[in-house]
């Protein structure tokens, strides 16, 4: 049996779907929730050393 381009396209499509579903499963898994919550709150973290210069140069 010879493999043609359509067989290769089918294999790549199925492999892509499996990778996509694996990433979605990882992203919505319970073990990843804590890390994503910490990353989501990073913009709201207080850091006096870095923010002092930017606030002084751009007063509101």
N, C-alpha and C positions, 0 to 999 in steps of 0.2 A: 504494500500500500504506500503510495507516494503522498507526501504532505505538500499541499499547495498553500498559497498565500491566505486563502480564506480560513484554513485550519489554524494558521498562525494568528490571524486576527481574532479568532474565537478564543484561543488560549490567552492572548494578551487581555482581551476584554474580561474574561472570567478572573484572571489574576488581578486586574485592576479593581474589580468589584470586591474581591476578597480582601485586598489591602484597604480599600475604603471602609468596609464593614469593620475591619480590625481597628482602624483608627477611631471610628465612631464609638466602638465598644470601649476602647481605652479612654476616650475623652469623657464618656458618660459613666465610667465605672466608679464605684465607691472609693477605691483606693486613690484616685486622682483628685478627689473633691477638695481635700485640705490644701494641696499645693496650688490649685486653681483659685481658691478663695484668698490665699495669701497673695498671689500675684495680682488679683483683682483689686486688692486694697493698697497696693504699693503707691499709687498716685496720691493717696490720702495720708501717707505716713509723714509725720513731722520730723524734719531734719534741719536743725538750726544752723549748722555749719554751711551747707550748700545753699539754703534758701535765703540766708541773710543778705548776701550780695545781690541776688536777683530782685529781692523786694526793695532794697534801697535804691537801685537804679531805675525801677519802674514802680513808683508809688501809685496807689489806686485812689 
